[in-house]
Amino acid sequence: MGKYILKRIGYMILTLFIIATATFFLMKLMPGSPYANQAKMTTEQIKIMDQQYGLNKPIVQQYWIYMIGLLHGDFGTSFQFNNQPVSYLIASRIGPSMQIGLQAIILGTGLGILLGAIAAIRKNTWVDTVATFFAIIGRSIPNFVFAVILQFFLAFKLGLFPIALWDGFSSSILPTIALAMAPLATTARFMRTEMVDVLNSDYIELARAKGNSPWQTVAKHALRNSLIPVVTIIGPMAVDLMVGSMVVENIFSIPGIGEQFVKSITTNDYPTIMGLTILYSTMLVVVILIVDILYGLIDPRIRLSGSEAQN
Amino acid sequence: MERILDVQHLKVNFATFAGQVQAIRDVSFHLNKGETLAIVGESGSGKSVTVRSIMGLLANNAHIDDGIINFKNQDILKMTPHEIENLRGNDISMIFQDPMTSLDPTMPIGKQVAEPLLIHGKATKKAALKRAEEVLELVGITNAKNRLKDYPHQFSGGQRQRIVIAMAIVNDPEILIADEPTTALDVTIQAQIIDLMKELQHKIDTSIIFITHDLGVVAGIADRVAVMYAGKIVEFGTVDEIFYDPRHPYTWGLLNSMPTLKTDAERLYAIPGTPPNLLNPPIGDAFAPRNPYAMAVDYEAMPPFFKVTATHYAATWLLHPDAPKVTPPTAIQQRKAEYRALLAEQQDQHNTTIDEKIGDDLDD
């Protein structure tokens, strides 16, 4: 298992290197410059600025300098905020984003699994219909629409939650719910399909033949087997959350990293774009690795191939 | 002999889009304590539905319309779901057809075998695993102690069926139902599993209902045989009576389509035609359209059971006193002749032993 993880980490580093390289060159292809008021600047001033930030050097050389810096853990300095290192910028803003993202994925997948399982057990009853209805709504309405609806009714009209400020857990509830809708719906649909399949399998009948009650059968045999394919979709859903969170963070004025990402792109803040891309990519590959390890824990057949890789 | 299970006039219907399928049409049989009863018949004859009714494991669209299933003088059909759960895997347990899909792929086999003990509160976790190990050894899983933590995919098909059998016998059930336990296995493994079942008959004190469509398997394992066709039992008797003195034309057909060492024909016999549609079962003998010996009455009225011996009954109008005498197929006649010879031989041996005994007594 240890060797397997090491191997996977090696691939992760390679993946990140490719992503960093591609992003660097794509970013340079973007129109515009990092200077907000370039029109008012003289050629002389631009030259001085370019020199200061090293933008006058050939692109390949700029790339080389950046990558060397990266190897030393230096993400560069943000253009937007004078003299603020990108690493500091990220560190100060990642907290709220991580909190909301994690809460949303836990709430979404957890409730989704529960809802899907109940829908499968009560297949073709009103419970199933209601669950399906919510799943379709959750899947088809974008999270920022939920965000606005929640904000309007629960925060503005009823005043139950803060409207748009960042002040601990209570202000994280609405954005978490808005973000959790999509993963909830996807997980619920997936879980229902899998569970219906599993409940029709021979080993479930055998579990019943052993004297398990219907609920015991679900808890001991059906749940775990239904989870195997569900776990695989959690990875892509985590990506959805990271990308989707930008807009939702904006709506609730959360000083998160998503908001920063959008700003850095519109202002051609190269070091910040690079830093955040690498951060997001790292989070993504780590999530995928965790999902793969989780997959092995749930399904012993996968675990075996893991230990074979070790031999 | 004590009857451990008594099924009377069981009727099971399945609600389908096309209408009510009459899967079981008035089936009665009993199981004596300690014996092995084989239920044979082709696919769709209602064998599995019969035993699933006993287990209370019928599909949702099935409905038991009539009948009594007495287990130790208690009607299973009148029990609450909870009472049936207490019976399942405890007093009555079942071996399933396909070992490749019958085991939970994500649970170690030791835990799976120990599960019935834990559900029914028969043992602590530790004791249950110990017992699981014993039973796994009994069914022929070598080195069972070190394999308790292994998962189903780490075993071969034959081994998996042994594990399924271990699960069924771990609680010392009164009745063991084996639903075509060898159908999904290849021939050499089939023989091993049959040998194991025979071995278990001696080692554990359990009454067995053995369902199969393979008459070859029946001969070696059963005490009594019930032949099913189109949701009804058409003939039942001791294994010798069914194999050597069958009376129902369907049983003749079944026996004729089984190859023996003496079969020298180019083609193996097959019963012509297909079973009737149980959406609208025929009013008369369901086998009549495929029966070369069918009479007019077979199409008009359902034959009752006619007594052949105290243990042997067959539902065919051919046994009616007014029916014309027909000669069964030659192969069946040969079987009868062989059997008579066998009986005579046994009788001789019996007589000699008695003679010897008398001789011994005289010597004293």
Interface residues (C-beta under 8 A of the other chain):
Chain A: S201 D202 Y203 E205 L206 A207 R208 A209 K210 G211 N212 S213 Q216 K220 H221 R224 N225 I228 I298 D299 P300 R301 L304
Chain B: M55 L57 H82 E85 N86 L87 R88 G89 N90 S93 M94 F96 Q97 D98 T101 S102 L103 D104 P105 T106 M107 P108 E115 P116 I119 H120 Y151 H153 Q154 V164 M167
